[in-house]
């Protein structure tokens, strides 16, 4: 099990509809249709329906096999941290109706935006593209938990460019989609982790942002470090050692709760976690900095 493989609800995506056309061109001769018509008129529509069902089924199986192969390849590239190759693969399916392609493309685009030294304008473009793909994935399949999760993540990223008011306003939507993702898949540790991160962010919200929130909203979002800790621990219970940042956030949360021993424990785990993605490398750096700060 690995956080880099996010499995969700799959729907058929017909990638090769032309197969159906080729079938009738090859096998649907005029003579055959005339013979069928003269021999058994009442059965014609039925036979046509059965033939269509069989070809459609074969086409669907072929398409599903192709889709599964692409998704398997995409997940492999993600697990290897091959972000650019992953984007190149998935961009071929950016117009797909399959949410499974789209949320993965949202994730990959976001990962490209997180690459160190990426130009600011490119980072912004990738961030908004990631959000658009996540939004489309959700529109295509509301029952896809991963679409809800990545919509929430990408909406949060977009908020960084749109000011405090928009970001705080989006927070309600983000929480709703995270809760929906967990409802659809209670065993998805990353959705639970992100909800914990949501709580942590509002627990440490600077006073001036709290003031803005209080002015704009009748009941601004609030959370505590204890709530954040509960989600991070639950995520770890669902899937131990699944994500470097969950380990880091456990360490940081225990720091905020003044429990240095447990903070050191989880920060060491974050430091020991294999650094594959750029995010893992950032986690390593932050964990090391915090360990030095704590003298651990």
N, C-alpha and C positions, 0 to 999 in steps of 0.2 A: 504494500500500500504506500502511496506517495501522494503528497499534496499536488504534485504536478500532473496527476491524472485525475481530472474532474469528470466523473461519469454522470450523465443525466438521462432524462427521458428521450428516446429516439423516435423520430418519425421518418417514414419512407421519403426519400428525395429522388424523383425520377430523373436520372442524369442522362439517359439515352433513349428518349422517347422515339427517336428515329427508327429504333429496332422494330417497333410496332408497324410503322409504315413499310419497312422493308419486308416484313413478314407477309403482309397482304399483297405486295407487289409480286413476291415470289410464288406464293401459294394460292392466291385468290384469283384464279383464271376465270375468264368469262364463261367458258364451257362448264366449268365446275359449278358456277353459280346457276347457270341455266338448268343443269341436270338436277341440282338440289331443288330448284323452284318447281320443276315439272313433277318430280317424284314425290315430294312431300311438302306442299305449301304450308300447312299448319306448323310444321316443325322448323321452318326456315329461321324464324326469329330466335327460337330456342338454340338452334345449332350455332347461329351467328353469335349469340350471347355466350355460349360455352366456349367457342373458339376465342372470342375476345377475352373471356376470363382467363383462359389458359395462357394466352400470349401476354396479357397484362400481368398475370402472376409471374411468368418467366421474366418479364421485363423488370418487375419489382424486385425479384430475387437478385437479378443481375445488378440492378441499381443499388440495392442494399449492400451486396457484396462489395461493389465499387466504393460506396460511401464508407462502409466499415473499414476497408483497406486504407482509405485516405485518412480517416479518423485515427486508425491505429498508427499510421505513419506520423501524423501530427502529434500524437501523444508521445511517441518515441522521440521526436525532435525536441519536444518540450522538456522531456526528462533529461535530455542531453544538454539543455541550455542553448540549442541552436536556434536562437530567436529569429535571425534574418531568414534562414532557410524555411523556418516554420511559416513566417509571413508570406514568403514567396509561394509556398504550397497553398495556403488557405486563401490568398487573394484571388486565386482562380475560381473560388466559390463564393465570392463576396455578394453575388446576385442570387445566391441559392435561397430556397424557401425552407431549408433545413436549419433549425435553431442550433443543432450540434456543430455545424460549421461556423455559424455566426458568432456564438459566444466564445468559441476558441479563437476566432479572428480578433474579437474584442480584446481578449486576454493577451494575444501575441502583439497587437498594436500597442497596448499599454506597456508591455515589457520593453518594446523598442523605445518608448518614450522615457523609460527609466534608465536606459543605457547611459553611463557616465559620459560627459562631454558632448552630449547631443545638443545641437544648436537650439536656442530658446524657441525660435519660431517653429522649428520642426517638432520639438517636444509638444508645443501647444497643438499643432495640427494633428499629431498622432493621438493626443489625448481626446480631442473631439471626434476623431475618426473611430476610436475605440468605443466611445459612448454611442455613436451612431450604430455601430455593429451590434452592440449589446441591446440597444433599443429595438432594433429590427428583429433580433433573436427572440425577444420577449413578445413582440407583435406576432411572430410566427407560431410561437408555442408558449402560452401562458403557464402550462403545466411543467415546464422545464425548470427545475430548481436552479440549475447553473445559470440560466438566463437571468433569473431574478438576482442571483448573487453578483454577477458581473455587471448588471445594470446598476446595482447599488454602489459597487466599487467605482465604476466609471463616472457615475453621477457625482460622487464625492470628489473625484479628480477634477472634473469640469468646474466644480465650485471654487477651486483655487484661483480660477481666472475671472470669476464673476463677483467677487466681493463678499464681505462678511454677511450682509443681509441675505443674499441668495444662498450662500453656503449653509447658513443656519436654517433657512427655510427648507432647503433640500434635505436637511437631516431627518425630518419627519418621514419623508418619502423613502430615504435610505433605510431607515429602521423598519418600515413596513415591508420592504422587499426582502430584507434579511430575515425577518420573521416568517415571511411566506416561503422563502427558500428552505428554512429549517422545518417548517410544517410539511413541505413536500418531501424532504429528505432529512429526517432527524439524525442520521448518522454522518452527515456531511460536516466534518470537523472544521473546515475552513469558514463556513457560514457562521458557525458558533463563535469561532475566533474573531471574525470581523465584527460581530455584534459586541463582543467584549472590547474590541478596539474602539467601537462607537462610544461605549460607556466610559472608557478611559479618557477619550478625547474631551468629553463633556465634563468629566470630573476635574480635569486640569485646565478647563477653559479660562483664559485670562480674564481678569476683572472687567476690563474695558469691553470685551466681547460679551460678557454676561450682561453688562449694562445696555449694550446695543440690543441684545436679545430681549431683555425685559421691556425695552421701549417699543420694539417692533411686534412682539408676540405677547398675548395675554398670559400664556403659560409656556415659557421657553423650555426647551428640552434640558433635562437635568439627569445626572447619574452620579454614582459613587465609585470609588476605587474597589470597594467590596463587591459591587455588582460586576465590575470588570473582571475581578479575580475569579468570581464564580464561573463566568463564561470561559475564561482561559483554561481553568482547571477542567471544566466539562469537556472542552475541545480535546484536551490532552487525554482525558479518560476515554473518549470515543475513539481516538486514533493516536496512540502514544508516539511522541517524537516525529510527528507528521510534518512539521513546518518550523523552520528556524525562527521566524518572527514570533510565533506563539511562545517559544522558549524565552526569547528576549523580553516579550511583554510581561511574562510571569515575573521575570527578574525585576523589571522596572516597576511593576505594580507592588511587589513586595518592598521595594525601596520606598515607594510613596507611603506604604503602610508601616514603615520603620522596622521591618523585619529583615535585618541585614543577613542573617544566616541563610534564610530561604532565598533571598535575593542573590547571594553569591552562588548558591546551588544551581539556580536556573540560568544565571548568566554564564556559568561554566559550561552548562549543557548547550547553550546557544553558541558559545565559542567552539565547542567540539563538533558541532554539526557540520557535515560536509558542505563546502561552499561550491555550489553548481551554478546557480543563477546570479545575476548582478545583485538581486535583493539579498541573497545569502551572503554575498561579500560585504554588503553594507551592514548587515546584521553582525557579522564578524567584527567589523571595525567598531561599531557602537558597543558591542558586548565587551570588547577589550578595553575601550575607553572607560566604561563604567566599572569594570573590574579594577582598573588602576585607581579610579576615584575612591573605590571602597577598600583599596589595599588588599584585594584578593587575588 
